[in-house]
Amino acid sequence: MPKLRTVAVVAGSALLVRRALRRRIRTSPLWPMPALEEPVSGRPRSRALRLLVASREEVAEGVVQLRLEGRDLPRWEPGAHLDLVLPSGLVRQYSLCGDPEDTSSYTVATRLVPDGRGGSREVHEQVREGMELEVRGPRNRFPLAEAESYVFVAGGIGITPVLPMLRALPDGVGWRLLYCGRDRASMPFLEEVEKLGGGTGRVTVVEGVPDLDAHLADVPEGAAVYCCGPEGLMAAVQERFPRVRLERFMPRVSAGGAFEVELRRSGRTLTVAADSTVLAAVRAELPDTAYSCEQGFCGTCQQRVLEGEVEHRDELLTDAERADSMLICVSRARGDRLVLDL
């Protein structure tokens, strides 16, 4: 009997140690180093939530707003976004445009892009009230920084991350918004935006292509400039204000030098062109390679790296994960060769 008691005590102690170790590793992916409030690079994975599509409303021509309900939802700050896992498994990112203090629901909006990558079409055609969707986040790559004054430039659906910022600005802070779109009927939240301006000239609405030189000619010294919208608009604003803060959810061409990728298990060697991606080159040879967001957010295309140095361009992996893996949709080789476990 004493021997059985000893075995039971040892087994129980071992179980407690394993549980403690798992908790410690979750707390810090770099364990046994101290946990960091912000990883040196990459971001920890957000836990997934299942939320109810409580309402679906067309808030402008071609723009659908979803209200996703849950309980005790993680709080967020203006500029944050969610990853939505769509019924097909595609993962897409949408800016939160509701009330950050509301912990019972999240609100997002998306414009239908007929010739896009399929995510917006799926939201518009397949997502209905009463469905459940998996979401990850919120995460914020576009935070509202403290500044003496603010200048916002939004194009169409690009108003979604800006709207909570306008609501959150303290009284007395100077700000102005240039909001442009194809026409007023296609511009979501236009009525609320104009009310926030209060008829003081803070909000300028432009139908069509704006004259940026005219509208942004007198940006105050020290003003924080924010822009979200079509790639052409953001590029034009960035040309005039190199330190502009941008938010984009469309994939950019991952430019860089050409390099080779060896797929060790497949016995193939590929060339990744300067204006292409590892993912594109791999899928040309292995069409069933999994991927989703193509922007370095979701982690679907993560692959193990056997040799070579990686230039990481993702928004997801932790330092520990970056030591031996990469997201092949955006990251590239620092040298002229990588070897993947594919």
C-alpha positions in Angstrom: 0.0 0.0 0.0 2.8 2.6 0.8 4.3 1.8 -2.6 1.1 2.5 -4.4 0.7 5.7 -2.4 4.2 6.8 -3.5 3.4 6.0 -7.2 0.2 8.0 -7.0 2.0 11.0 -5.4 4.8 10.9 -8.1 2.3 10.7 -10.9 0.2 13.5 -9.5 3.3 15.7 -9.1 4.4 15.0 -12.7 0.9 16.0 -14.0 1.1 19.3 -12.1 4.5 20.0 -13.5 3.4 19.4 -17.0 0.4 21.7 -16.6 2.6 24.4 -15.2 5.1 24.0 -18.0 2.3 24.3 -20.6 1.0 27.5 -19.0 4.5 29.0 -18.9 5.1 28.2 -22.6 1.7 29.8 -23.5 2.6 32.9 -21.5 5.9 33.3 -23.4 6.7 31.6 -26.7 10.3 32.5 -26.1 10.4 30.6 -22.7 12.6 30.2 -20.6 13.2 33.9 -21.4 10.8 36.4 -19.6 7.5 37.0 -21.4 7.5 40.2 -23.5 4.5 42.5 -23.7 5.2 42.8 -27.4 7.3 40.1 -29.2 10.5 41.4 -30.8 8.9 40.3 -34.1 5.7 38.7 -35.2 2.5 38.5 -33.1 1.1 35.7 -31.0 -1.9 33.9 -32.6 -5.3 35.2 -31.6 -7.8 32.7 -30.2 -10.7 31.9 -32.5 -14.2 32.9 -31.6 -17.5 31.7 -33.0 -19.9 34.6 -33.4 -23.5 34.9 -34.6 -24.3 37.0 -37.6 -27.0 39.0 -35.8 -27.7 41.5 -38.6 -26.7 42.1 -42.2 -27.5 45.5 -43.7 -26.6 47.2 -47.0 -25.2 50.6 -45.8 -24.3 51.9 -49.3 -24.4 50.7 -52.9 -22.4 47.5 -52.9 -21.4 47.7 -49.2 -22.7 45.2 -46.6 -22.4 45.7 -42.9 -22.3 42.7 -40.5 -23.0 42.8 -36.8 -21.4 39.8 -35.1 -22.7 39.0 -31.6 -21.0 37.1 -28.8 -20.3 37.4 -25.0 -17.5 39.2 -23.2 -15.6 39.9 -26.4 -12.1 41.2 -26.3 -11.9 44.9 -26.3 -10.3 46.9 -29.2 -9.1 50.3 -30.1 -9.8 52.4 -33.2 -7.9 51.1 -36.2 -8.2 47.4 -35.2 -9.4 44.7 -37.5 -10.8 41.2 -37.4 -9.9 38.1 -39.4 -13.1 36.5 -40.7 -13.0 32.8 -41.6 -15.6 32.6 -44.3 -17.7 29.5 -45.0 -15.3 28.3 -47.7 -12.4 28.6 -45.4 -11.0 31.8 -46.9 -9.6 34.2 -44.3 -10.2 37.9 -44.9 -9.4 41.0 -42.8 -12.0 43.7 -42.1 -11.7 46.9 -40.0 -13.9 47.2 -37.0 -16.2 50.1 -37.4 -18.6 49.8 -34.4 -18.2 50.9 -30.7 -15.0 49.8 -29.0 -16.8 49.8 -25.6 -19.4 47.2 -26.8 -18.2 43.8 -25.6 -21.3 42.0 -27.0 -20.8 42.6 -30.7 -18.3 43.5 -33.4 -19.3 45.5 -36.6 -17.5 45.2 -39.9 -18.4 46.2 -43.5 -17.2 45.1 -46.9 -17.6 46.3 -50.4 -18.3 43.8 -53.2 -15.3 43.6 -55.6 -16.6 41.6 -58.6 -13.1 40.9 -60.0 -11.4 40.5 -56.6 -10.1 37.4 -54.9 -13.5 36.0 -53.9 -13.8 37.0 -50.2 -16.1 40.0 -50.7 -18.3 38.1 -53.1 -18.6 35.3 -50.5 -19.7 37.7 -47.8 -22.2 39.4 -50.1 -23.7 36.2 -51.5 -23.4 33.6 -48.8 -23.2 35.2 -45.4 -26.7 35.6 -43.9 -28.3 36.5 -40.6 -28.4 33.5 -38.2 -25.1 32.0 -39.4 -22.1 31.5 -37.2 -18.7 32.7 -38.3 -15.3 32.1 -36.9 -13.3 35.2 -36.2 -9.8 35.9 -34.9 -8.5 39.0 -33.2 -9.0 41.9 -32.8 -5.5 43.1 -33.9 -4.4 46.6 -34.5 -1.7 47.6 -37.1 -3.2 51.0 -37.6 -3.5 52.6 -34.1 -4.5 56.2 -33.4 -1.4 57.9 -32.1 -1.3 61.0 -30.0 -0.7 64.1 -32.1 -1.2 67.8 -32.2 -3.7 67.5 -35.0 -4.9 64.9 -37.6 -5.5 64.7 -41.3 -7.5 61.7 -42.6 -7.9 60.6 -46.2 -10.4 57.8 -46.9 -11.4 56.3 -50.2 -14.7 54.4 -50.2 -14.7 51.4 -47.9 -11.5 52.9 -46.5 -13.6 54.9 -44.2 -14.2 51.9 -41.9 -11.0 52.1 -39.8 -11.2 56.0 -39.8 -14.8 56.2 -38.5 -14.0 55.0 -34.9 -11.0 57.3 -34.9 -13.2 60.3 -35.6 -15.5 59.3 -32.8 -12.6 58.8 -30.4 -10.9 62.2 -30.9 -11.1 64.4 -27.8 -12.8 67.7 -27.9 -10.6 70.5 -28.9 -8.2 68.5 -31.1 -7.9 69.8 -34.6 -8.7 67.3 -37.4 -10.0 67.2 -40.9 -11.1 64.4 -43.3 -11.0 64.1 -47.1 -13.5 61.4 -48.0 -13.7 60.5 -51.6 -15.7 57.9 -53.6 -17.3 57.2 -56.9 -20.5 59.0 -55.8 -22.3 59.7 -52.6 -24.6 56.6 -52.9 -21.5 54.4 -52.9 -19.9 56.0 -49.8 -20.7 54.1 -46.5 -21.4 56.0 -43.3 -21.4 59.3 -45.2 -24.3 60.8 -43.1 -22.6 60.0 -39.8 -19.2 61.3 -41.1 -20.8 64.7 -42.1 -22.5 64.9 -38.7 -19.2 64.4 -36.9 -17.8 67.3 -38.9 -20.5 69.4 -37.5 -20.7 71.7 -40.5 -17.4 73.3 -39.6 -15.6 72.5 -42.8 -13.6 69.6 -41.2 -15.1 67.1 -43.7 -14.6 67.4 -47.4 -16.5 65.0 -49.6 -15.3 64.5 -53.2 -17.1 62.4 -55.8 -14.5 61.1 -58.2 -10.8 61.6 -58.2 -9.7 64.2 -55.6 -7.1 66.9 -56.3 -4.7 66.0 -53.5 -2.4 68.9 -54.0 -5.3 71.3 -53.5 -7.0 69.5 -50.6 -3.8 68.7 -48.7 -1.9 71.9 -49.5 -1.8 73.2 -45.9 -1.4 70.2 -43.7 -0.3 71.6 -40.3 3.3 71.0 -39.0 3.2 68.0 -36.7 -0.1 66.6 -37.9 -0.6 62.9 -38.0 -1.7 61.8 -41.5 -3.8 58.6 -41.9 -5.0 57.1 -45.2 -7.0 54.0 -46.1 -8.5 53.3 -49.5 -7.6 52.0 -53.0 -3.9 51.4 -53.6 -3.6 54.3 -56.1 -5.0 56.8 -53.5 -2.6 55.5 -50.8 0.4 55.6 -53.1 -0.4 59.2 -54.1 -0.8 60.3 -50.5 2.4 58.5 -49.5 4.2 60.3 -52.3 3.3 63.6 -50.7 3.6 62.5 -47.1 6.2 59.8 -46.7 5.4 59.3 -43.1 1.7 58.7 -43.6 0.1 55.9 -41.7 -1.5 53.4 -44.1 -4.0 50.5 -43.7 -4.2 48.1 -46.6 -5.9 44.6 -46.8 -5.2 43.9 -50.5 -2.0 42.0 -51.3 0.9 44.0 -52.6 3.4 42.6 -55.1 6.2 41.3 -52.9 9.0 42.8 -54.8 12.7 41.9 -54.3 15.5 40.0 -56.1 14.9 36.7 -57.8 16.0 33.6 -55.9 15.7 29.8 -56.0 13.6 27.6 -53.8 14.3 23.9 -53.4 11.4 21.7 -52.4 13.3 19.0 -50.6 10.7 16.3 -50.4 9.4 16.9 -53.9 12.9 17.0 -55.4 12.2 20.1 -57.4 13.9 23.5 -57.6 11.9 26.6 -58.5 12.8 30.2 -59.4 10.9 32.9 -57.7 10.9 36.0 -59.9 11.6 39.5 -58.5 7.9 40.5 -59.0 6.4 37.2 -57.8 6.0 35.2 -54.5 7.2 31.9 -53.2 3.5 30.9 -52.9 2.9 31.5 -56.6 6.0 29.6 -57.6 5.2 26.7 -55.3 1.5 26.4 -56.4 2.6 26.3 -60.0 4.3 23.0 -59.2 2.1 21.9 -56.2 -1.4 23.2 -56.9 -2.8 21.7 -53.7 -0.6 23.8 -51.4 -2.8 25.4 -48.8 -3.2 29.2 -48.7 -5.8 31.8 -47.9 -5.2 35.5 -47.2 -2.0 36.0 -49.3 -1.1 38.9 -47.0 0.8 37.3 -44.2 -2.1 37.5 -41.7 -3.7 34.1 -41.4 -0.9 31.5 -41.3 -2.4 29.0 -43.7 0.6 28.9 -45.9 3.2 28.5 -43.2 6.0 26.1 -44.3 9.1 24.7 -42.6 12.4 26.2 -43.7 15.3 23.7 -43.8 18.1 25.9 -45.2 18.6 29.6 -46.1 17.9 32.9 -44.4 14.3 34.4 -44.6 13.3 38.0 -45.0 10.1 37.8 -42.9 7.3 40.1 -44.1 4.3 38.6 -42.2 2.2 40.0 -39.4 1.7 36.8 -37.5 4.7 34.5 -36.6 6.5 34.7 -33.3 10.2 34.8 -33.0 10.3 31.1 -32.2 8.2 30.2 -35.3 10.4 32.4 -37.5 13.5 30.5 -36.5 12.5 27.6 -38.7 9.4 28.5 -40.8 8.0 31.2 -43.0 4.7 32.4 -44.6 5.4 31.8 -48.2 2.7 34.3 -49.4 4.7 37.3 -48.5 8.2 36.4 -47.1 11.2 36.0 -49.3 14.9 34.8 -49.2 17.5 37.2 -47.9 20.0 35.4 -50.1 19.8 33.6 -53.4 18.3 30.2 -52.1 15.9 28.7 -49.7 15.1 25.0 -49.0 11.6 24.2 -47.9 10.2 21.0 -46.4 7.8 20.4 -49.2 
